[in-house]
Amino acid sequence: MMSTCLRSSRLYSVSVRLMATASHRMVVTDKSPDLLAASLAFEDPRAFQVKSTGELIRALGVFRLCSFPVLVNNCDKLMSAARSILGRRLFSLLLRPTVYAQFVAGENEKEISKSMEKMSLLGLRPMLAVPIEEDLGESTGEKRYNDNMEAMLECVRMSHSNAWSKDPMMQLKVTALLSPELCVKLTTIISKQPYDLDLLVRAMNGETVNFPGLEESDAAHFQCSLRRLNQIGQASVNKVRVLVDAEYTYMNPALTLVTMAMMKKFNKDGAWIWNTYQCYLKETRTLLLEALAQSKDGGFCLGVKLVRGAYMDKERKLAMREGRPDPVQDSWEDTNNNYNSLLGMMLKVIAKDPESYRIIVATHNEESVKRAAKGVEELGIDKYGGSVCFGQLLGMCDHVSLTLAKEGYAVYKSVPYGSVDDTLPYLVRRAQENRTVLQGIRKERDLLRQEFLRRLKRSS
């Protein structure tokens, strides 16, 4: 009886959303640029009316802590010390209702579904992220990589099989399936002797191939890794869009190589495999132009996740230590200009062929979001078609995400999930990589505070 009621309630909620969306489309389709600019001002605290008072208080507290650079820069050491003093169980009990609840969807499918259903009611879409990744010196054996593959296949299943999944996405770290050390070797090899994408596609299909420049053990691991990626591609095509993350410059060429090979195999009829392009790097325009040319010549669709990037400090220090030219843009303004320029370029490409090209504007920068929305309107791109969508982190930038969703745009939230122990290293890395974003959340904090004070005033 209860399950029937729950199903009826969900069907009712879905029906309400469909009717609201249909009527909303009729209202906003002919919106003028002036009205668009006004609706996307991101200045209205009423965007947070959908949040409970408890959620407002939690967000205010967490954002306040995140605004201190010393805490963000040393959060791994501080959390490690806290766990040692409190013990794992008490530490988990402390984190679960605070930092964990703010940025993580849950530990099991029941908790994740509850979070995602709520997100769906707000017009937001999930981009699930398995909190698994490796860097140099952290490599493990084939069994561990196979276990990681199984976790990602479960992510595909969970993304696709639930009612809250509308055109779902998931994130994938190649270094969870292919050793970072081999990625570095491959990057060096292909800089001198490029691999043809067909070579990797043949390996994905199970054929034993010869990889020039690789020793037998590395070639065997590469073959196994490509087959793991192939399994994920086969499971996700026509179901879930897989967004492959970029990482460090010393391995990115290898990551792009395997990602483009996956695109060539799986993106014949749509953009199911996407690559990430980091605009804080000077070479990004060249890389994106190469990808556009490859997709056109290879006859496959191109999915682009456009980000500013998060490894700036480490990249600069590494280049200085190795005596290489700095790969990072000379200034923050240069990064912004690069992002907005490449965004404009992709929007023009999409306007001409929205079936073959897609982009997710993955940013918390309000100016770039406004530019993207204006470009969609001016170029006549169908905002409901999915060729242009937006992405922000779960628990952050909700005033932007909720406003965009209200205006009918496709908005995704990057959603990590898992236990406190599994997600903590992931959250620490994301916090330190995105410290600039974390320190720039004053506006969101002010809007949260305004909504909280409004409620206090109303209840008094």
Residue pairs with C-beta under 8 A, 6 or more apart in sequence:
10 117
10 163
13 121
14 163
17 120
17 121
17 123
21 123
21 408
24 408
25 384
25 408
28 39
28 407
28 408
31 39
31 377
33 374
33 377
33 378
36 373
36 374
36 377
37 370
37 374
39 403
39 407
40 369
40 370
40 373
40 403
40 404
40 407
42 366
42 369
42 399
42 400
42 403
42 443
43 447
44 399
44 403
44 447
45 399
45 447
45 448
45 450
45 451
45 454
46 451
47 398
47 399
47 402
47 403
47 406
47 447
48 56
48 398
48 399
48 402
48 447
48 448
48 451
49 451
50 122
50 402
51 59
51 398
51 451
53 452
53 455
56 448
56 451
56 452
56 455
57 452
58 97
58 98
58 101
58 102
59 102
59 395
59 398
59 445
59 448
60 445
60 448
60 449
60 452
61 98
62 98
62 99
62 102
62 395
63 441
63 444
63 445
63 448
64 445
65 71
66 72
66 431
66 438
66 439
66 441
67 438
67 439
67 441
67 442
67 445
69 435
69 439
71 78
72 431
72 432
72 435
72 438
72 439
73 432
73 435
75 428
75 431
75 432
76 425
76 428
76 432
79 91
79 424
79 428
82 91
82 94
83 91
86 94
88 421
91 420
92 420
92 421
95 420
95 424
96 420
99 427
100 420
100 423
100 427
102 395
103 393
103 394
103 395
103 396
103 416
103 427
103 430
104 394
104 416
104 417
104 418
104 423
104 427
105 111
105 112
105 115
105 116
105 126
105 128
105 394
105 415
105 416
105 417
106 112
106 114
106 115
106 417
107 417
107 418
107 419
107 420
109 158
112 128
112 158
112 415
112 417
113 162
113 164
115 415
116 126
116 162
116 164
116 165
116 415
117 163
117 164
119 125
119 126
119 164
119 413
119 415
120 126
120 163
120 164
120 166
122 402
122 405
123 402
123 405
123 406
123 411
124 401
124 402
124 405
124 411
124 412
124 413
125 165
125 166
125 167
125 168
125 169
125 389
125 410
125 411
125 412
125 413
126 159
126 164
126 165
126 168
126 169
126 412
126 413
126 415
127 168
127 169
127 170
127 171
127 243
127 391
127 412
127 413
127 414
127 415
128 155
128 158
128 159
128 168
128 169
128 170
128 171
128 415
128 416
128 417
129 170
129 171
129 414
129 415
129 416
129 417
129 426
130 148
130 151
130 152
130 155
130 170
130 171
130 172
130 173
130 176
130 416
130 417
130 418
131 416
131 417
131 418
131 422
131 423
131 425
131 426
131 427
132 148
132 151
132 152
132 173
132 176
132 426
133 173
133 175
133 176
133 247
133 426
133 429
134 140
134 173
134 175
134 176
134 179
134 180
135 175
135 180
135 247
135 248
136 180
136 181
136 184
138 180
139 179
139 180
139 181
142 221
142 224
145 176
145 177
145 178
145 179
145 224
145 225
145 228
146 228
148 176
148 177
149 177
149 228
149 231
149 232
152 170
152 172
152 176
152 177
152 232
153 231
153 232
153 235
155 170
156 170
156 232
156 235
156 236
156 239
156 240
156 242
157 235
159 165
159 168
159 169
159 170
159 239
159 240
160 168
160 236
160 239
160 240
165 240
167 241
167 386
167 410
168 239
168 240
168 241
169 240
169 241
169 242
169 243
169 360
169 412
170 236
170 240
170 241
170 242
170 243
171 242
171 243
171 244
171 245
171 414
172 232
172 242
172 243
172 244
172 245
173 244
173 245
173 247
174 183
174 229
174 244
174 245
174 247
174 255
174 258
174 259
175 183
175 247
175 251
175 255
177 225
177 228
177 229
177 232
178 221
178 222
178 225
178 228
178 229
178 254
178 258
179 221
179 225
180 251
182 218
182 221
182 222
182 225
182 254
183 251
183 254
183 255
184 250
184 251
184 254
185 213
185 214
185 218
186 214
186 222
186 251
186 253
186 254
186 257
187 250
187 251
187 252
187 253
187 254
189 195
189 212
189 213
189 214
190 253
190 254
190 257
191 253
193 212
193 213
195 211
195 212
195 257
197 257
197 260
197 261
197 264
197 294
197 298
198 264
199 209
199 211
200 226
200 257
200 258
200 261
201 261
201 264
201 265
202 209
203 209
203 211
203 222
203 223
203 226
203 227
204 226
204 227
204 229
204 230
204 233
204 261
204 262
204 265
205 230
205 265
206 227
208 223
209 223
210 219
211 218
211 219
211 222
214 222
225 258
226 258
226 261
229 258
229 262
230 262
230 265
232 242
233 242
233 262
233 265
233 266
233 272
233 273
234 266
236 242
236 266
236 272
236 273
237 266
237 272
238 269
238 270
238 272
240 272
241 271
241 272
241 273
241 274
241 303
242 262
242 272
242 273
242 274
243 274
243 276
243 303
243 305
243 360
244 255
244 259
244 262
244 273
244 274
244 275
244 276
245 276
246 252
246 255
246 256
246 275
246 276
246 277
246 278
246 307
246 309
247 255
247 311
248 311
248 314
248 315
248 318
249 281
249 315
249 327
250 318
256 275
256 287
256 291
259 273
259 275
260 275
260 291
260 294
262 273
263 271
263 273
263 275
263 295
263 298
263 300
263 301
263 302
263 303
264 298
264 300
266 272
266 273
267 273
267 295
267 300
267 301
267 302
267 303
268 299
268 300
268 301
269 301
270 301
270 355
271 301
271 302
271 303
271 356
271 357
271 358
272 303
273 303
274 303
274 304
274 305
274 358
274 360
275 291
275 302
275 303
275 304
275 305
276 304
276 305
276 306
276 307
276 362
277 284
277 287
277 288
277 291
277 304
277 305
277 306
277 307
277 342
278 284
278 307
278 308
278 309
278 310
278 311
279 306
279 307
279 308
279 309
279 329
279 335
279 338
279 339
279 342
280 308
280 309
280 312
280 328
280 329
280 335
280 338
281 309
281 315
281 327
281 328
281 329
282 327
282 328
282 329
283 327
284 338
284 342
285 338
285 341
285 342
288 304
288 342
288 345
288 346
291 302
291 304
292 302
292 349
292 357
295 301
295 302
295 356
295 357
301 355
301 356
301 357
301 358
302 356
302 357
302 358
303 357
303 358
303 359
303 360
304 346
304 357
304 358
304 359
304 360
305 359
305 360
305 362
305 391
306 339
306 342
306 343
306 346
306 359
306 360
306 361
306 362
306 363
307 362
307 363
308 335
308 336
308 339
308 363
308 365
309 335
310 430
310 433
310 434
311 433
312 328
315 326
315 327
315 328
316 326
316 328
318 324
319 325
319 326
319 327
319 328
320 326
329 335
329 338
336 365
336 367
336 368
339 363
339 365
339 368
340 367
340 368
340 371
343 359
343 361
343 368
343 371
343 372
343 375
344 371
344 375
346 357
346 359
347 359
347 372
347 375
347 376
347 379
347 381
347 388
348 379
349 357
350 357
350 358
350 359
350 379
350 381
350 387
350 388
351 379
351 380
351 381
354 381
354 382
354 385
354 387
355 387
357 387
358 386
358 387
358 388
358 389
359 387
359 388
359 389
360 389
360 390
360 391
360 412
361 368
361 369
361 372
361 388
361 389
361 390
361 391
362 390
362 391
362 392
362 414
363 369
363 390
363 391
363 392
364 392
364 393
364 396
364 397
364 400
364 437
364 440
366 400
369 390
369 400
369 404
372 388
372 390
373 404
373 407
373 409
375 381
376 383
376 388
376 409
381 387
381 388
383 408
383 409
383 410
384 408
384 410
386 410
388 409
388 410
389 409
389 410
389 411
389 412
390 400
390 401
390 404
390 409
390 410
390 411
390 412
391 411
391 412
391 413
391 414
392 398
392 400
392 401
392 411
392 412
392 413
392 414
393 413
393 414
393 430
393 434
393 437
394 413
394 414
394 415
394 416
396 437
396 441
396 444
397 441
397 444
398 444
399 443
399 444
399 447
401 411
401 413
404 411
405 411
416 423
416 426
416 427
416 430
417 423
418 426
431 438
